[in-house]
Amino acid sequence: MRRMSVTVPRDLVALQRLTDFAESLPQFRQAYLSIGDTTVQACDAAAELGDGEWLWARGAASPAECPGLPEEQRRMVLYVHGGAFVLCNAATHRSLTLHVARATRAPVLVVHYRRPPQDPYPAALDDVVHAYRQVICTFPPQRVLVAGESAGGNLAVALCLRLSQMGLPLPGGLVLMSPWVDLSDFSSPSWHGQSDYLPADLAEHFAHAYVGQALATDELVSPSLSCSLGVLPRSLLIYGSVESIADQNALFGKRLRQAGVSVTEYVADGMVHAFPVFSDFAYGHLSQAVIFVTAVAAGAVIGLLVFAVDLALGMGPRRAAIVGASVTLCVVVAARVRSCGYSPRDFLEGERSPTREGSDTDGSGSSGGSSEAGPAALPAPLRVFQAIGAFSREVWGVPASGSPG
């Protein structure tokens, strides 16, 4: 990915169209959920919410059912996808948002927003504010969790600062994954010499497209520079130790604590920018499906080669076919055994005793180190969703069983 990011064309419109391809396929969502996670359902969001997509876990209340629930049981996640402000959409982020829906046991609205270069700042922020104002007509603000990764994390923080300026109620909490909160910073040491895939020059290209005529140091463009961070609700800050904006995120966490915000930091050792996005591709059912299909194709090729060799050696068509089919089956079975095999249930194994890297619930701040006992035995991209689930229950006062507290 790092090599690709260096050579990728800097044509933002072309890159945008490339990431929008998945959203243009009418059956892609159902196919993805059928392969990646059958425990989550999805539907389009109403235009009044700024378009987008709803996701919710089977057995949990659907968006249509929430208005009929008692107020204390109405809770949701407003998710703002990343993509350097320019790229991606609800379809590209299902590998992350479906796990958020399952971890929180609440409906997740992945909000659609306008993007540069066609619509620079403040179009995206205006759309997120609009979506938030619509959802709090049904969901109590304290029962709304706003989450986002990368540029989406920026917009989530900027949303809260804008709501404070407008005198509107803020959400109950923030989940920020690798938030890109300072668009004026491209000189921090972590931008250089890291193993991350995001180069500074490409990120700067995206930033200039988003900022437009505004100043990169404006607090709603680079919320880390705001003097009003103290208004933010309790927050979960997640980032990788080797990502390009690791220094920026560490400084942001420090500024939040100095402002008196209750912040929990989850610093994943050796992880790159927005690493939870890749969890399903690396460890989930989707990775197993890719491995299995690849194994079938490889096994078929090897089987055909064995069949041809056997025929050439005079073994006869029937015996050659048996040997070829046996080799094919062995390759497929071996690939199946070698696949990691993490299921949706495994993502939440540690709910009763969650383990967090660099956790801090009292605002004192800490980072690094992790326990390898219990749920920590799972890879970091999967442990993230345990942390998000635990954080959501803390914000909403919901015990691990999932019933309202």
Buried (B, 14 or more C-beta within 10 A) or exposed (E): EEEEBEEBEEEBEEBBEEBBEBBEEEEBBEEBBEBBBEBBBBEEBEEEBBBBBBBBBEEBBEBEEBEEBEEBBBBBBBBBBBBBBBBBBBBBBBBBBBBBBBBBBBBBBBBBBBBBBEBBBBBBBBBBBBBBBBBBEBBBBBBBBBBBBBBBBBBBBBBBBBBBEEEBEBBBBBBBBBBBBBBBBBEBEBBEEBEBBBBBEBBBBBBBBBBBEBEBEBBBBBBBBBEEBEBBBBBBBBBBBBBBBBBBBBBBBBBBBEBEBBBBBBBBEEBBBBBBBBBBEBBBBBBBBEBBEEBBEBBBEBBEEBBEEBBEEEBEEEEBBBBBBEBBEEBBEEBEEEBBEBBBEBBBBBBEEBBBBBBBBEBEBBBEEBEEEBBBEBBBBBBBBBBBBBBBBBBBEBEEEBEBE
